[in-house]
Amino acid sequence: MDCASCASKVEGAVSGVGGVTDVDPYPTTGALSVETDGTVDRGAVVAAVEGAGYAVEDELESVTLSVPEMDCASCAGKVTGALEAVDGVRDLDAHPTTGRVHLGFDPDATTLAAVVSAVESAGYEVASTSLDADGDAGDGDERSVWRSRRAYATYLAGVLTGIGLVLANPLASADAGPAVDLFGRAVRVGDIAYLAAVAVGGVPVFRNGYYSLRGRSLDIDLLMSVAILGAVAAGVGFDEPLYFEAATLTTLFSVSELLEGAAMDRARDSLRELMELSPTEATVLRDGEEDVVPAEAVAVGETVVVRPGERVPRDGTVADGTSAVNQAPVTGESVPVDKAPGDEVFAGTIVEGGYLEVEVTTEAGEDTLSQVVDMVEAAQGERSEREQFVERFASYYTPVVVGFALILALGPPLAVGAAWDTYVLYGLTLLVLACPCAFVISTPVTVVSGITAAARNGVLIKGGTHLEAMGDVEAVAFDKTGTLTKGELTVTDVIPLGDNSEADVLRCARGLELRSEHPIGDAIVDRAEAADVDDRAVDDFEAVTGKGVRANLDGTPHYAGKPGLFDELGFDLSHVHAATDGGVVTRTSRTMCERNNCLDLLSDTVPELQAEGKTVVLVGTETDLEGVIAVADEVRPEARRTVERLREAGVRTVMLTGDNERTARAVGREVGIDEVRAELLPDEKVEAVEGLLDEHDGVAMVGDGVNDAPALATATVGIAMGAAGTDTALETADVALLADDLSTLPYLRTLAERANAVIRQNVWTSLAAKAVLAAAVPFGLVPIWFAVLAGDAGMTVGVTGNASRLARVSPDDPEASKSVEPAD
């Protein structure tokens, strides 16, 4: 319902419902207010709206649950399944890499307590929620996993297993070691120690296995529970001595889970560091007094005080004071930026040496840092193509291996009378290897590491798909204005003519352009003010449409504008005199004045300046030319090196701009672009990007995030410049360069390329390890303890550690531009 016509239809439909007394539609917000006499229920109103052709969305309460123990795809699946069974739960999104669940629920259909209970019914504790009293879904109990209850149970199980090894060594004879009579049967004390280890360490395993069974999830918890209980049953029911294997499996699997938890904590630390950048308290000025309050309690428009060494609590504008501000936490800039009254500052940045009073301009949770954290967290939940492939593969891998485990455990004993204890043990070992944990997490932990590393260096990547795609980019298309150039016109050359000095030319130009609203005029006024030239009396100002401006300066008519304007005034632009020795002769005028102090503006000076991508403005009276001023949009100082580094990495570079051909080619030559396409309309930029996609597997488009939106959307990866504090850029692009710094582009390309290589290494190494171990099991070459340590715990820790290497990729790394050969 987004227009007056829609609102009218809805209002008419609902007004016809008996018992409705008043209807107020709000098409701008898509809301509908209905009053009744109490005899009509909500369902009748909803039916009327739907009868008019519109769907009614429930007003959902959004909540984030912190579930630290949910640290793998299997865990997330169980939590998701439990929550989906709750009426009223919508928009469910579980993130095992962050240990959080985001969802919306209809408060008329369920409660937060019911939502939390559903998670706990799946076997996971909810540490906190975003609707708690403190309003924050924190990380709950942040104690080390090595000091948790499960850790202490694991330590005790390990001690009991050690006692069992001493008293009932599996390498000794079956009746070796002390024994006790139990229910008329001699039982070794060592075996009792083994069973005690199973009882102590197996509780969390069996509990999680129960929840997996109830949720029909064939995951590691269920497989391990079956394997442990199978080993115990073989000893108790069939007198096959597998107690040692049961105790070892219990203890080592618990150690494996602790290792996986510690490894996942390392992956989560990077996001936690981002979240901790924003201070929790702020010093606010109220009624002339300083008051320390929670940062989220500061209202828009209030002024906060930030002293040296403190972090800015919220986005705002400097109202008083000056200081260098370290913006690295948000933009990745390594050099502090000087801030003065009127300058913008971002939450989480650090005041270096001065005192600032900052007027807050954003609501709590809406500042740039909060947006970055939210988008990084959301990006971690987005599944890339490789991740989806691995999950599909795992859905087939596990049942197949479980099937082989059953065949191996039962087939040889039943078919040829082979030893039950041997082949049951082989089957249990295959069950251990049936869990796909290591290669399922191989992609998400790499994506988490890459995205958070990029965010710390001023690059916001909005999903694993974009990270992977950037690594395969073969061509980069650049917009010109605001991307390769600064997007701000500045005066580059001042050429005085006749007896005038540079100051004389700027003084006249300033008087003429002071009342002009054209960007070129603004640039000239800025340059004149920087030179501190004197004012001139100005009157009778007139804009000459499309040509320039005219005004009387100290009573004398003056002009400033295109060469064509002075040609119409009757000047011979092919023969003018450069400044004499009495004037300030610039380098440019010396170069161009080689023929008796004369310049040919039409054939030499103007075309040469224009060939450099500059706009030429002449200044003079009705009878004398006083000078030439050249204005240009300056090329970013880092643009040339950025293009060089991309070319060194084998990436083709193209400029797509709506600017004129001459200016575009001048900028292209200066920065070293491979191909320049100028005078393009927005739809022609889209066609150009589509053409590049036909030639290359991946194309990135770099623009300002607003004017280039169609081309950004068409490219494989859309990259926005200058996204710090720019909502539109953050929403439009797949990637945003927060510091407005092109030099981070080669870093992004290298990071993405290395991330792809790490993902391939993790996936194929973990798969190969599982395959080799599984193939060796029937030959008795893989003890069950080794299957747990190498196939589960070892590979999980290995892929996580390999992924963490991405944090070492730096924008300042001289190797960052070199192509990376992926390891298979």
HUBELFEN-V233450 format. One line per field, one symbol per residue. phi: phi as a letter, one per 20 degrees, with the letter a starting at -180 (. if undefined). psi: psi as a letter, one per 40 degrees, with the letter a starting at -180 (. if undefined). burial: # if it has 9 or more other C-alpha atoms within 8 Angstrom, else .. A space follows every 10 residues. Layout:
phi=???
psi=???
burial=???
//
This chain:
phi=.cbffgffff ffffffefoe dbccecffdm dcdcdcened efgfffffff fencedeffe eebddecgfe cbffffffff fffffefnec lebdcffdmc cdbccefedb cfffffffff fenceefacf efgemcefem fefgffceff ffffgfffff ffffffebff eeffdfnfcc eclmcfcfff ffffffffff eegfffffff ffffeldedf ffffffffff ffffffecld fdfgffffff fffffgffff ffffffffgf fffffefefe ccedeclmde cecggfeeeg nfdddcdgne effbgadfeb ncafceeggd dnfedgdfcc gneecdgnfd fecddcddef dcfgndfgff ffffffffff eeeeffffff fffffegfgf fffffffffd fgffecmfff ffefffffff gffffegfef effffffgff ffffffdnce deqfgfffff fdfdbcddfe fndfdfmcfc fdbcdfcmee dgffffffff ffegefdegf ffffffffff elefecfdbl fbeegmcrcc aedlndfccb rfgffffffn fefebcefff ffeeeegfff fedddlmdcd ffedgfffff fendedceca efccedrccd cbeffgfeff fffgffffen efdcddbeff gffffffgff enffbdcdle egffffffff ffffecfbcd ddbencfegf fffffgcecd elefndffff efeeccefel cffeffffff gfffffffff gfffffffff fffffegfem ecfffffffe fdffffffff fffffffefc feffefeefd efee
psi=gfiddddddd dddddehheh dhhhigddef ihhhiieeei iddddddddd deeiihhihi hhihhhgdeg eidddddddd ddddehhehi fhhhgddefi hhiiiheeda iddddddddd eeehhhdiie eideehgaea hfiidefidd dddddddddd dddddddghe eiideiiiii hhfehhhidd dddddddddd eedddddddd ddddefhgad dddddddddd dddddddefh gfdddddddd dddddddddd dddddddddd dddddedhie iihihhfeih hhiideehih eihihhihei ihdiiahhdi iiihhheddd eehdhihhhi heiiiiieih hdeahihhhh eiiheeiddd dddddddddd ehhidddddd dddddddddd dddddddddd cddddefihd dddddddddd ddeehfdded eddddddddd dddddeffhh hfiddddddd eeheihhhic hecdieehhi hdhhhiibei iddddddddd ddedeieidd dddddddddd efiiiihhif hhhhhedaii ihhfehhiih aiddddddee igeegihiia eeihhidddd degegffiig dddcdddddd defihhhiha aedhhdihhh iihhhhdedd ddddddddee hihhhhieii dddddddddd efidhhhifh iddddddddd dddddidhhi hhaeecdedd ddddidhhhi ifehehdddd ddidihgdef hdeedddddd dddddddddd dddddddddd dddddedeef ehiddddddd dcdddddddd dddeddeehi deheeeeiih hhh.
burial=.#...##.## #.###.#.## #.#.###..# ...#.#...# ...###.### .#.#.....# ..######.# ########## ####.#.### .######### #######..# #..###.### ########## ##...##### ....#..#.# ####.###.# #.###.###. ......#... ......#### ########.# ##..###### ###.#.#### #####.#### #####....# ########## ########## ####..##.# #..##..##. #####..... ..####.#.# .#######.. ########## ########## ###..#..## #..####### ########## ####..#### ###.###### ####..##.# #..#..###. ##.####### ###....#.# #.######## ########## ########## ########## ########## ########## #######.## #.######## ########## ####.#...# #####.##.. ..#..###.. #.....#### ###...#### ###.###... ..######## ..####..## .##...#### ##.####.## ########## #...###### ######.### #########. #########. ########.. ###..##### .##.##.### .##..##### ######.### ########## ####....## .######### ########## ########## ####.##.## ..##.###.. .######### #######.## ####.##.## #....####. .#..
//
